[in-house]
Amino acid sequence: MKPFIKQAFVVSGAALNIAGHGCAHGFPAVLFAQLKIDGGPVVLTDHDTSWIASVVGVMGIVGNFISPVLMTRFGRQKAHLISTVPALLGWIVFVLGNSVPAFLTARLLHGLALGLRTPLAAILVAEYTDPKYRGAFLGTFAISLGLGIFLSHLWGAHLTWKMTATVCSLFPLISMAIISLSPESASWLVSKGRFEEAKKAFKWVRGDGNEQQEELEAMINAQKEEMAVEDDRNSEVKMTVKNLFKSTSDGIKRILRIFKKKEFYKPAIIAISMLIVFEFGGAHMVAAYGNIILQAVLDKADAKDVAWQFTVIDLLRTVCAFVAIFLLKYFKRRTILFTSGALTVISLTSISVFVYMRKAGLFDQPWMLDIVPMALMVAYTLSFCLGLVPLNWVICGEVFPLAYRSLGSTISTSFLTPSFVVSMKTAPHLYSSVGVEGAFLVYSVTLTVFLLIMYVLLPETKDRTLHAIENSFKGIKNVDPEVQMTLINKENVVK
């Protein structure tokens, strides 16, 4: 079996897991609509629905901090397997439950699964896949998430909410099977000093070509150096630490030293900025408040009047996720990121300006009132979903060095849930106070600030090994990968 197929097999486990989380994101809309129409088995108040929709974020934070412990202690594969368990349990509770406490319990379980998976998935794909395929594989996450949301809505339109929950439970079940058949991450095995096991795992998933062998040896050598430094530091600690207080103090100092390292704090700032751009760019707000947004932008009085437009936007998001895979394969990360970011900011601002001008009575032609706002919404969707959405997964998976990957990913992704809660909770208040057009201006400014931060800090990561990316943050210059391989071959000839 070719390495690419094996890598695709491993990634499919993560993709199915994420598709299941997409179903969890879309399921509340199915649940609320059917309970409202049927009037049973329980009547939900606005207070109930708001908690059921948002409580995912509470356990998401908990899962973010548990995930690195599982990744570091038990390995990527077992941590990934564990993350599917609360997802499956959540669907079982939905199938069996008929009360608000049961619904809240199910959503808490889904939030825990989401929190466990968020720091893990991008790291897992980054460590298992070849650099030249990494972007495409990470790009499948956006497809999986959008597909999960779409399928949950599709099934909910034809099945009862309990049957929809039953079908959605297949995603974590199939994911469990694939993960169980996948090997442990070679990077994690190297970090634990289990070099022989790492060589077998690396060969299984990546092959044993010269380029792959050089990457593996570089990773092992770097880890041996790190372990040697760590051993020296530990021996010094054993000789000098004589009480618990000093041991604790030294531990805190060690953490602070990590936070001061360029190869840690720069990737952390980049990942946090990317996650904030992802949320405030509309990753979840459009899915949740799309009807309200389209009614305001298109100047329609009823949600039914924007039904087909909402469907178009939903389909565009899914199509963009597929197209983004090819963009990630053929274009540089920075090119995609800042082109997509600039066009998203311009389109959001244009929508806002158009609505303000329409309210001022500057437009009265029917064709302009109908075609222009929808064209602007399509432009926004394309700009955002072709770059910023898939790159959220890619960048967070590529920038952290092996030694601090679990810690860095956890700290950065712990900002995802607060960003999600803040964006989702504040959106209705912004819409009612300054209008959708005012909210879009706020989002444009937010995106601009964090895109500028990434413009300064983010190196190019396409087709580069994780070790080479780490060296970029350390200030060690790396030549172009092809030139680097040529130099290595020349050195081997000289030797």
C-alpha positions, 0 to 999 in steps of 0.5 A: 500500500502506498504511503499516500493511501496510508496517510489518507486512511489515518486522516480519514479517522480524524475527518470522520470525527470532525464530521461528527462534530459538524453534526453536533453543531447543526443538530440543535437547529433540527432539535429546536425546530421539531420540538417547536412544531410538534410541541413535545416531548418537552417545551423549550423556553428561550432560556433553555434553547440559549443554554443548549446551544452555548453550553458546548463551550463550557466543556470545550475549555475543559477538554482543551486542557485535558487533551495535552495530558492525554496526548503527552501521556498516552500518545496521539492515537489513544488520545484521538480514540478517547476523544470519540467516546464522549461524542458517541455518548452524547448521541446516545443521550439524545436518543434516550433523553426527553428532557432539558437536563438530558439535552444539556448533558448530551451537549456537555458531552459533545463539548468535551469531545470537541475540546479534546479533539480541537488541539489534537486533530491538526497536530495528528495530521501534521505529524502523520502526513508528508509535508507536500500533502499536509496542507491538502489533508488539513484542508479536508477538516473544513470540508468535514465540518461543513459536510457534517452540518449540512448532513445533520440539516438534511437528515433532520428535514426527513427524519425525526430528531431521535433518528437523526441523532442515531444516524449522526452517531455513526461518525464517531463509531466509524472513526473509532474503528479507523483510529484503532487500526492506525499506528502511533505517531512517530513524532510522539514515539521520538519525543519519548525516546522510543526510537525503534518503534518510531522508525517502524511507525514512520516507515509504515505511514511515510515510507522509507525513501531517502528524503523520509529517512533524512527527515526522521534522522533529523527529528531523532537527532534533535530529540536526542539533543533535547534529551541530553540537555534535559538530563543535565538540567535534571541532574542539577536539580537533583543536586540542588533541590532539597525541598518541595518549595524550591522544586515548585519554584524551579518548575514555574521558572522552567515554564516561564523559560518556555514562554520566553522562547521564540519558538514557543510564543511566536507560534502561540500568538500566530495560532491564537490570532488565526483562531480569532480571525476564524471565529470573528470572520463568521465561521459559526455566526453565519451558520447560526444567524444566517437568516438574520444577516441575510434579512438585514443585508437583502432588506427582507421582512421574513426568514422565508424570503431568504430561504434560497439565498441561505441555501446558496451560501450554505452550498458555497461554503461546502464547495469552497472547502473542496476547492481550498484543498487544491489552493493549499496544494499549489499556492503558498500559505501566506499568499492564500492567508493574506489574499483571503483575509484582505478580500474578506475585510473588503467584502464585509466593509462593502456590505456594511457601506452598501446597507448604510447607503441604502438606508440613506436612500441613495439606491432606488433601482430594483436590480441594484437592491436585489442583485448587489447585496446578494453578490456581495454576500457571495463575494464574502463567502468565497473570500472567507471560505476559500482561505481563512477557514481551511487555513485555521486548521493548517496553520495551527497544525504546522507552527508548533515545535515538537517539544512544545506542541501539546502545550502550545496547541492547548494554550492557543486552542483554549482561545477558540471556545471563548472566541466562540462564546463571545462572538455568538453571544455578542452577535444578537446584541450588536445586530439589535444595537448597531445593526448587521452593518455596524457589526460587520464593521466591528468584525472588519476591524478585528480581522485587520488587527489580527491579520497584521499580527500574523503578517509580521510573525508568520513564516512560509510553511508550505512544503517545509518540514516541521523541524525547518519551521521550528528553526524559522522561529528560532532565527535559524535561516533555512534555504528553500527545501529543494536547494537544501536537498541539493546542498545535502546531496553535495555534502554527501558526495564530498564525504 
